[in-house]
Amino acid sequence: MSKVIYTTGITGFIGQHFLKKIINDYDIVINFGRNNTIGIYKNSLIPKLKNFDISELSLYKSEVLFHFATYYNPKPKNQAEERLIEESNFNFPYNLCNKLKKNGLKRLICTSSYMQLLDQEYQNSYSKVKNNFIAWANKEFQVIEVFLFDTFGPDDYRNKVLDVFIKNLIKKTDINIPKSRIEINLTHVEEIVNCLHIAHKYPEGKYMIKSNNQLTIEELAKKIIKLNKEKVNIILGLNAINFLQNIQFFPNNIYKKTLKIDFNSQLNQRINEIRKADTI
């Protein structure tokens, strides 16, 4: 029987880097999409796409699913967006896992947001729905839940805060930040996938990948300005909540430094990548 691994969200930012990491470890990687399709990767980064049929997976059984797929929307504007959050972050994995259980699925490795570690008063629809799925999955499977903080790296099109700062600098535009002290923890995607690569070997439970690169938003802006050698102003705006400070419990940290270059060099790589893309 072929050595098979199940995934969701393999086409996302973290997922695509994870695929490159594991593609030679397995004969077949099967990725399940929300549109009832599967992508079958056989020693290739280009999948064969087909409609999902559980009966066809009889020869491709796996006990492990890496679940990366998510629909991130912390501030839904209407009921339609609320329903999409529920459909994407609960109904989709719930229905998929129930089907795959019949095919031998036993173990889930799920990535979660650090926002899910906050007390209920700070939770939003997105984090609540994600937590509801984990609560259900814990009753049915061996679950390894890995909490992620802020990530960055090559081929990132999410327009996160680091990239916004870099783009502003390239355009010589002022950087707007909250006037309150907001912390951020940044981890390069290559180190994230290196940690996730072995996560299925851990006992079931909660873990996190939290690097030593923790700084305030203002410190990050100043660091990028210094590295980029551009002169722009930092404009202080409204107050905001420092969510990292409000987390009462942090799970076991499985972060391991695997990149040989330091944090400043990692940031410089990202600056150069965005600058190059901006000139094309």
N, C-alpha and C positions, 0 to 999 in steps of 0.2 A: 504494500500500500504506500502511496506517495506521502511524503512528509508535508503536512498541510498546516497552515495557520489562517485563522479567520480575522478579519479586520472590519472596522467601519471608519469613515473619514480619512481614508488614505490619500485623498487628493487635496486635503487641506494643508495648511502651512506646516504643522508638525508632522502630519501624516505622510507627506511626500518625502520628507527627510527620513522618516522612520522606514519607509519602503526601501529607500536606497541602502539603509543599514541592514535590513533583514533579507533582501532579495536573494542573496546567495546562501542563506541559512536554511531555506525551505525549497522544496520542489515546486510548491504551488502556494501562492498567496491569494486568498479569495476575499475581495472587499464587497461589502453589502451597502447599496445605496438606498436613500429614502424613496426613490422612484421605482422601487420593486425591480431593480436591476442588480446584477453582480458584475464585477470586474475580475477576471481570472488572469493572474500574473504568473507566467511560467518562465522563470529565469530571465525576465524582461520587465522593464519599467513601463512598457506599453501593454495595456490589458486587452483581453478579448472580452467584449461586452455582450451580455445576453440577459434575457428575462429570468428572474429568480424562480426556480422550481426546486423545492426541497428534495424531490425524488431523484433529481439528477446529481445530488451531492452524496449519494450513497457510497461512491468511490473516493470521495474527498472529505473524510471525516476529520474533525479536530476537536480536541477537548478545550482549546483556548481561543478566546476572542479578545483582541485588543480593540477597545471601543473609544474612538477619538471623535466620532461625529458629534457635532453640536450646532445648534442655531443660537447664536449669541445676540440677545436683544435685552439689555438691562432696563430699558424704558419703553415698553410697548405703548403705542399711541391709541390703540382701539382694540375691540374684541377680536377682530380678525388676527391681529398680531399676537394676542394672548393665545388664541387657538393654535397658531403656528408654533409658538413656544412649546405648548403642551404636546402637539403632534410630533414635533421633531425631537424633543428631549425626553419624552416619556413613552408615547405610544409606539414610535418607531423602534426603539431598542427593546421595549417590552414584547412586542409582537415577534420581532426577530429572534430574541432569546428563547421564547417559547417554542418556536419552530426548530431552532438549532439544538435545543435540549433533546429532542427526539433523535437528533443525529449525533449525540454523544457529548454535547457541550457541557463542561463542568466548571470552567474557570474563566472569570472576567477580569481584565485589567482595564480600569476606567480612569480616564483623566478628568479631573474636576478643577474648578476655579477656586482660588483661595477665598473668594467671596462666600463660598459655601461653608467656610469655617466660622463665619460671623454669627453672633446671636441673632435671634429671630427679628429683633427690631431693625436690623440693618439688611435683612434679606429682601430680595425683590422676586418678581414672578419667575425669572430665569433660574435663579439659584434654588428657589423652593422646588420647582419642577425637577431640576437635576437631582436634588436631595431625595425627592419622592421615588425616583427611579432606583437610586442606590439602596434605599430602604427596602424596596420590593426585591431587588436582585440579591440582597444579603440573605433573604429567606430561601432562595432557590439555588444559589450557586456559591462557589468560593470566590469572593470578591476582593481584589486588590485595588483599592482606590488611591490614586496618586494625585495630590493637589499641586497645581502649577501656579506660579506667579507670573510676572511679565516676561515674555520671551522676545527674542529678536534674532536676526540672522539673514542670510541671503535668500532671495526669492520670496520676500515677505511683502504682501500687497494689502495688508490689513490697515495700514495707515495709523499705527499705534503711536504713542506719545513720542518715543525716541525718533521715529521717522519724520514726524511732524516738525520737531525741532530742527532736524537736519535739513529738511526742505526749506524751512524758513530761513536758515542761515545761507543756503545756496542762493535764495532769492533776495537776500539781505533785507528780510522782513523781521520786524520785532517779534519776540517770543512772549506770548501771554501765558501766565501761570497763576494759580491761586495764591492769595497772599498768606494763607495759612500753611503750616508746615505739613506737606504731604510726602510720605515715603513711598519708594518704589523698589522692588527687588527684581533685578534683571538677570536672566540666564540665557546664554547663547543656545540656539536650537540644537547644535551638534552635541552639546553636553546633555541637553534634555533627552535626546533619542538614545544616547549612550546609556543613560540611567534607565530609561524605559525598556531598553533591549533585554535587560536581565530582570526586570520587575516581576515577570511571571514565576520566577524562582522563589520569591519571598512568600512567607506565610500570609494567609488572608488577613486583611486589616487595612488601616489607613496609613499612608505615607505622604511625604512631600518632597519636592525637589526645590530647594531654596539655597541659592548660591550666597557667596560672601559679598556680592555686588549690590549692597543695599545703600541707598542714598536718597536725599530729598529731590523732589522735582526741580527745585531751584539749583541744587548742586549738579544735577544732570545737565541742566541748561548751560550752566557756567562751564562745565567740563567740555561739552560739545563746542561751545564758542571758542574755548582755548585750543582744542584739538583742530578745529576748522580754521582757526586764525582769521576769523571774520569779526567785524565789529557791528553788533546789533544790540538793541536794548532789550532788557527783560522787564516786561510790564506786569505788575502785580494786580490781580483782579479780585474776584469775590472769594469768600471763605469756602472751604470744602472740607469733607470729612477725611481724616487720616485713617483709612480702614485697617491698615496693617497694625496700627496701635491698638485697635479695638478687638483683635483676635485674642481670645483668652487661652485657647489650647492649640498648640502646634503639634502635629503628629511627627512620627519618626522621620528624620531627614535622610534621604538616600542619595543626596547630591554628592557627586565625586568630580573633582576637577580633572578633565581629560584633555582639554586643549592646552597646547604648550605656550600659546601666546597669552599675554595678560589682558585685563579688561580694556585698557586704553587702546591696545592694538586691535581688539575685537571691534570696538567702536569705530576706529579708523577704517577698518575694512568695510563696515556698513556705510560710513560717510562716502568712501570712494565708490562704492557700488551705486549709491543713489546719485552721486554727482555724475557718474558715467551714464547712467540711464537718463538723467535729466538733459544731457547734451545730445542724445541720439535723436 
